[in-house]
Amino acid sequence: MINVHASLLPRWRGAAPIIYAIMQADAHTGVSIMKIEPKHFDVGDVLAQREIPIRADILMPELHAKLAQEGANLLVNTLNNFSSCLESATKQNNELATFAPKITSTITNVNWSQLSAEQLHRRFRALFGFKHLNTRFQNKNIQLIDVKLPAVKELPASLANAECGSFSYDRNKRLLLVRCADNTHLEIHQLRVEGRKIMTATEFNNGFLKQINSTKILSFTSK
């Protein structure tokens, strides 16, 4: 028996290879046709592989669709040339193996002091269409619906002396700026407060932030 796996084995054995390829900033990924080993997953001899690049801004659903198409084409080609593919099959180098375990809710919880803006944005793109990144504000869960990396990397003045997780509302750009690890910051364009519908950063500012009578800078917290 053979199987199609959405990575260049032995890299990213496991249930979530596409997600991990994006999260770990891989420059390329691909599909593998492999033999199925009884009671073992993703360790069989590789009959064929095809590599594709990972665009720097790609979202998981787009990469998933590309790999599905490449996998289907490669499977047909492998079946049409099965004898020769079987003869030239190569064993996987276990020393090069990396693993992509099943995604759990813990990976969606944002720790602002541990992850840079780039790392958080990769995680957002990797989970897009599957799960949302989550943070906390005023004892409510916040889902991050649309986040982007800023064009200007320098920390804004409002966050220059703030702790990670601190945020400010940029009235000109109509978005939230959040301080992350390594002196970086992230833009939040849309979010969802627990029990509410999706809202823009401006709606969040008008509906929540203006109601808080505080001169201190506000912060998101980890769950």
GIDAKA-V276526 format. One line per field, one symbol per residue. ss: DSSP state (@ for helix, = for strand, . for the rest). phi: phi as a letter, one per 20 degrees, with the letter a starting at -180 (. if undefined). psi: psi as a letter, one per 40 degrees, with the letter a starting at -180 (. if undefined). A space follows every 10 residues. Layout:
# GIDAKA-V276526
ss=???
phi=???
psi=???
This chain:
# GIDAKA-V276526
ss=.====..... ..=...@@@@ @@@....=== =====..... .....===== ===......@ @@@@@@@@@@ @@@@@@@@@@ .@@@@@@..= ...@@@..=. ....@@@@=. .....=@@@@ @@@@@@@... ..=====..= =========. ......@@@. .....===== ....====== =..======= ===....=== @@@@@@@.@@ @......==. =..
phi=.cbdceaege fmfpecffff fffemffbbr ccdcfeegmc dmdfgeeabb ecfdffdfeg gffgffffff ffffffffff cffffffegd ffeffefccc fgfdfffeee dfeddfffff fffgffegnc bdfcbcblmd fceeebcbef fdffffgfdg deefnfbcee ffelbedcfd fmldbcedeb bcegndefcf ffffffecff eeebeefebe cff
psi=iiihhfigie hfiaefdddd dddefhdiaa ihhiihhhei hfeiihdiih iiihideiid dddddddddd dddddddddd fddddddeii iihddehiig ihhiddeehh gdedhidddd ddddddehed iiiiaihffi hhhhdhiiii dhdhhideed eiiheiiihh ddefiihhha iffiiihhdi ihiheiihii ddddddddde ehgheiiiii ii.
